[in-house]
Every structure is written in C-alpha cells, then in structure tokens.
Amino acid sequence: VLEPLALLALLVAFVVAYDWTVVAPGRRRWPGRLVPVILASLALPLVLPTAWIYGRAVASAFAVMLAVKSYELHRERVPDPGMLERLPLFCFWLLIPPRSKRPANGETAAVHRAEGRRRMLRAALKLPPAAVLVLVHLRWPALHDSPWVEAFWALWMTYFGTTAFVDLVSGLAMQTGVHVAEAFHAPPLARSPRDFWGQRWNLIVNDLAYRLVFLPLGGIRRPLRSTLAVFVISGVVHEYFIVACLGRPSSYTGWMMLFFLLHGAAVMLQLWWDRGRGRNRRMTRPVAVTLHMLWLSATAPLFFFPMGEVFRDAWPNG
C-alpha cells in the first residue's frame, strides 16, 4: 500500500518543484520545457494498482488538472498572478482545481470561510438523494438491464455524487480564506446544450477551455472552429481518463469521443440557429428544460457505458 502512495507523492512533488523552478512565469517560454511535467502529471494514475479504481479515478482527474495548470503557467495565463508569489499559495493554486483568488483582507477571508461552510452544508444535503439512488440500484438491479434507464439513473447519480464531492472539497479549501470558484450551477435546469456546457456543468473545465482553447482559436470571431476544438479536446481527455483508470483500452473506446462530438455539434447548431432564424424565438423554460433532459438522456449511454466499465467491479451490487 505504501509503495504506490510514495511513488504518487514523489511524482506530485516533482510536478510542483518543476513548475515552481522551470515553468514559472518569467522563464524562457520554450515548449519543450512542458514535456517532462506533462508526462509526469499524466503518469500519476499509472503508479497505483488497477484494483484501486476510485484512487485511479481521482488520480486521473488530478493528473489532467496538473497538466493543464502547467500549460496555463507556461503560457502566463494565470487569472490571479498573486497566487504565484509564495510557494504555499502556488501549491494551493496548482493542486486545487477551481479558479482561486486571494482574500483582499481579513474581512474578505471571513466571508470566504462562511461561503465555504455553506458549500459543505450543501454537500451534506445532496447525500440523502444520492443514498436513495444507491438503494434503488441495490433493490431493483434489473432496472439496469435497460441502457436508457441506467443512463438516466447514472445522470442523477453523477450529479448528486460529483457536485457533493466538489462542494465538500472546495468548502474545506475555502477555510484557508482563499476563494474557490463555483464548479456547478444547477445543471438539471439547463435549457439547451449551450446553456448546459457553457453556464452550468463543470465550470472549472469551462473556464480553462475558454481561456486556453476557445479564445486562442478565435473565440466569438470563429465560434464554430473554437467550439469544435473544445469538444474534441474534451473527448480526448475523457478517453484518457477511461484508459488511465482501467490500465488498458476500454471495450467502448471512441464512445466518449462520439458523445462529445455529438454535443459539440448540438452546441454549434444552436449557435447557428440563435444567430439566424431563432434569434427572436424562445421556448418556455419547462419545455426547454424537458427537451434538453431528453437529449441528455438519449446520448448518455455513450458516456456512461465506458464509465460503467471502469466502476462496475467497484460498485456495490447487494
């Protein structure tokens, strides 16, 4: 047990030290400098046993974030450069996924801590519905025989489980006084694919993709090209996540990419519609939310079949 954890800690320490001394702003921006730290970051889950499914999953997500943060550092696009002034703040910024910001004074820090406590309470309130979904899974396992029912169940399980975990972690991090940006904004209330991906789901990745991919490729001047690139990269990252968790290619290789390409196409179609004939046409909120939930449920098997292969043996089955 200790050996893989020690290797994991050494790799993380290498990434932190390398970023602090080699990739830090002010250094010569030679792209080759990034290669060692990105490779070290992406290797994090590989040092853990394949039986440690949840450990590998967390390490894989952490690995992607470290690689992206290293690139952000190299390109000097850190939102709050003050987070790089001292090593403790630098580690906080590098190791905590959401966008973070130093408190201006003690009063602001107290406000951040109070907000963090509210997030932890919010996390606790999401645990009962998550527990109900687990009980449904254990009581009626035959429900999972239908890919559509299973995907719909997994959508809600992912929402409650993921957002509760992020609320808890960010709430704890904010007890330092540093503000951590919100990662989700009521995803079930999304009215369209564009609303879901742009305003509600995983705002951590949304912010990074917007600054590091969308804007450099033209932003609103070249919205279709920029949007397509964001979704292609998202597909690649999720394919990496599956392989890193399993330690081998998935039986559903390519499904994640197809999921994100379909959603990217839906967002681009909506962009075209909103800028043309649909400019002054809007559906009522209940209708729009229902239609989007149907769309999400229809495409969800492409996402959750690969995820199911990862977590199948680690999930309680009664």
Phi, psi and omega in degrees: 000317185289326184298308178296325178294323177295318178297320178299314180297321179295319179296317178298317179298320178298315180299314180299311182296319181294315178297319183293325187255334187246317186265356185302152178305147181096342176280160177297129187273069175268122185305329181298338178297333183284334189303309182300318185287326177291317177297318179296320179297312183290344178276351185309308183292339185288342180275352179265148177300146180296339178288340180276071187299310183291323176298317178294323180296313179296316180296325180292315177296319178297320181298316179297317181296319178298317180297317180293317179297323178296318177296316179300319178295315181299321181275001179057050180239031179286125184302320180238090182302339178298338178290351182258001188288323181233150185302317179300316178294321179300315179297320178300311181296319185288323189264342179261119188303309187293161175300131182238155184215134180293148174287142180289329181200182181296324180295318178296321178299320179295321177297318179297319180296319179296319177296322178298320178294324177295324178294321179295323175296318178299321177298317180297324181290339179274348182291318179302311178297327176296320179295321178299318179296323177295317179296321176299318178299318182285325184281322183232068182299337180295341177302331183281359176291335176266121181298330182285318177295316179298318180295320179295318177299316182294327177303311182287324177297319178295318180299305183293317182293312183292313183291327176295316179298314181293320177299318180294311183295314181292324177297318176295317180298325182286351175290350172282347184099346178279137180275135177244127184295152176296144181258339182220151178222082177046062182305324181298344181267009180299139183262351183194166175302320180295319178295318182297306185282332184268334188233348192231319187260131174046065181292345174297304180293323179303314180296315180295315181296323180295315184280326188260342181237304187299306182295312180300334181268010175122343177056223183289345176286331178229062190296323183291314179297314182295318180294316179300317180299319180299315183286327175296315179296321177299319178297317179298316181298318180289327174296320176299317181303315181297313180296319181295324179289316184279332186079014181196166175296146180281158172291345182244035180303131180098343181293319178299315179299318179297319178303311183287329175294319178297317180289326174297318178296321179296319179294317180294322176297320178293321176302314180297317181293315183295332180270356181236245186294335182268010185305317184250019180245126180224134175280157174294154184303311181302319180293315182296317180296317180296315180296321179292322178296323176295318178297315181296318180293324181293326181264350185301325179304328178298330180273316191273342174295312174299319178297322179297324177296325179293312191260002186304312184281345182263355185267139179297134182235019176081000000 
